[in-house]
């Protein structure tokens, strides 16, 4: 079997429910994974939006997730698993999909199987530092992609 990541909240390529976005409760979805490659010592999760107007926007970074972990609960609190990085909102933790109104964006949940138990980084680090620490240590990746479109605001008609 292949290394894979899934969610009961949405299937690969489908719309992400509003509860997991800035228009809802902004709760991270339940994620599960299986069939990590031999030699996996930890995991890193990066959630991003490659369609953001200013370039790829990072919504969530978790690293040093223990190798025995196969699930992240919905709305997983910071510090439950591994370390949490700083997202592109400038916050720590999950920041859900929030594209400009009327635009549909893709959101990639990429799980990295790492051959080290720790990236040996301090908490709340930026994505670039996490990626630099992972370089040469990624055994395999699994990806789940969802989409989200915010409603356009209704125009008021005069009278």
C-alpha positions as CSV (number, residue, x, y, z in Angstrom):
1,X,0.0,0.0,0.0
2,X,1.1,3.6,-0.6
3,X,1.7,6.2,2.1
4,X,-1.5,8.3,2.2
5,X,-3.3,11.0,4.1
6,X,-7.1,11.2,4.3
7,X,-9.9,13.1,6.1
8,X,-13.5,12.2,6.8
9,X,-14.3,15.9,6.4
10,X,-13.6,15.9,2.6
11,X,-12.3,13.6,-0.1
12,X,-9.3,14.4,-2.2
13,X,-10.1,17.1,-4.7
14,X,-13.5,18.0,-3.1
15,X,-14.6,21.1,-1.3
16,X,-13.5,21.7,2.3
17,X,-16.5,22.2,4.6
18,X,-17.0,25.8,5.8
19,X,-16.5,24.8,9.5
20,X,-12.8,24.4,8.7
21,X,-12.4,27.8,7.1
22,X,-12.4,31.5,8.1
23,X,-16.1,31.6,7.3
24,X,-16.9,28.9,9.8
25,X,-15.3,27.8,13.1
26,X,-11.7,27.8,11.6
27,X,-11.1,24.3,13.0
28,X,-8.5,22.0,11.6
29,X,-10.0,18.9,10.0
30,X,-9.5,15.4,11.4
31,X,-6.6,13.9,9.4
32,X,-5.5,10.2,9.3
33,X,-2.7,8.5,7.6
34,X,-1.4,5.1,6.9
35,X,1.4,3.0,5.4
36,X,4.3,5.3,6.3
37,X,7.6,4.1,4.7
38,X,10.1,2.0,6.6
39,X,12.5,4.2,8.5
40,X,10.0,6.9,9.4
41,X,11.1,8.5,12.7
42,X,8.7,11.5,12.6
43,X,6.2,13.4,10.5
44,X,5.9,17.0,9.3
45,X,2.6,18.5,8.1
46,X,2.4,21.6,6.0
47,X,-1.0,23.0,4.7
48,X,-0.8,25.6,2.0
49,X,-2.7,27.5,-0.7
50,X,-0.7,27.5,-4.0
51,X,-3.3,29.8,-5.6
52,X,-2.9,32.8,-3.2
53,X,-2.5,36.1,-5.1
54,X,0.9,36.9,-3.6
55,X,2.3,33.3,-4.0
56,X,2.0,30.2,-1.9
57,X,0.3,30.9,1.5
58,X,1.1,28.7,4.4
59,X,-1.9,27.8,6.6
60,X,-0.4,25.3,9.1
61,X,2.9,23.8,10.0
62,X,3.4,20.9,12.5
63,X,6.7,19.2,12.8
64,X,8.3,16.6,15.0
65,X,5.1,14.6,15.1
66,X,6.0,11.3,16.7
67,X,6.3,8.3,14.3
68,X,3.6,6.3,16.1
69,X,1.0,9.0,15.3
70,X,-1.6,8.1,12.6
71,X,-4.2,10.7,13.3
72,X,-4.7,14.4,14.2
73,X,-8.0,15.1,15.8
74,X,-10.2,17.9,14.6
75,X,-9.2,21.2,16.1
76,X,-6.0,19.6,17.5
77,X,-4.6,21.9,20.2
78,X,-1.1,23.3,19.9
79,X,1.5,21.2,21.6
80,X,-0.6,18.0,21.4
81,X,1.7,16.5,18.7
82,X,5.2,17.9,18.0
83,X,5.9,21.6,17.4
84,X,3.8,24.2,15.7
85,X,5.2,26.7,13.2
86,X,4.2,30.2,12.3
87,X,1.7,30.4,9.4
88,X,1.5,33.1,6.7
89,X,-1.2,34.9,8.8
90,X,1.6,35.5,11.3
91,X,-0.1,33.2,13.9
92,X,0.8,30.0,15.5
93,X,-1.4,27.0,14.7
94,X,-4.1,26.4,12.1
95,X,-5.5,29.1,10.0
96,X,-8.2,27.8,7.7
97,X,-8.9,28.5,4.0
98,X,-9.8,32.2,3.4
99,X,-9.5,33.1,-0.3
100,X,-10.7,36.3,-1.7
101,X,-14.5,36.3,-2.2
102,X,-15.6,34.5,-5.4
103,X,-12.3,32.8,-6.0
104,X,-11.8,29.0,-5.7
105,X,-8.4,28.0,-4.2
106,X,-6.7,24.7,-3.7
107,X,-5.5,23.7,-0.2
108,X,-2.7,21.1,0.0
109,X,-2.3,19.0,3.2
110,X,1.2,17.6,2.7
111,X,2.5,15.0,5.1
112,X,6.2,14.3,5.1
113,X,7.7,11.1,6.5
114,X,11.0,12.1,8.0
115,X,14.0,9.8,8.8
116,X,14.8,11.8,12.0
117,X,12.8,11.8,15.3
118,X,13.3,15.6,15.5
119,X,14.2,18.5,13.2
120,X,15.8,20.1,16.2
121,X,14.1,23.4,15.7
122,X,12.6,25.7,18.3
123,X,8.8,26.1,18.3
124,X,7.0,28.7,16.3
125,X,9.6,28.7,13.4
126,X,8.8,29.8,9.9
127,X,8.2,27.4,7.0
128,X,11.5,28.2,5.3
129,X,13.4,27.0,8.4
130,X,11.3,23.8,8.6
131,X,11.9,23.0,4.9
132,X,15.6,23.6,5.3
133,X,15.8,21.3,8.3
134,X,13.8,18.6,6.4
135,X,16.2,18.8,3.3
136,X,17.7,15.4,2.8
137,X,15.6,13.7,5.4
138,X,12.2,13.2,3.6
139,X,11.5,9.6,2.9
140,X,8.2,10.1,1.2
141,X,5.2,12.5,1.0
142,X,1.5,12.0,1.0
143,X,-0.9,14.7,0.0
144,X,-4.6,15.5,0.4
145,X,-6.0,18.4,-1.6
146,X,-9.3,20.2,-1.0
147,X,-10.8,23.4,-2.5
148,X,-12.7,26.3,-1.0
149,X,-14.6,29.2,-2.5
150,X,-16.0,32.1,-0.4
151,X,-19.3,33.5,-1.4
152,X,-19.4,36.7,-3.3
153,X,-21.1,39.5,-1.4
154,X,-24.6,40.2,-2.7
155,X,-24.8,43.6,-4.3
156,X,-27.4,46.0,-3.0
157,X,-29.9,47.2,-5.5
158,X,-31.3,50.7,-5.1
159,X,-34.9,51.8,-4.5
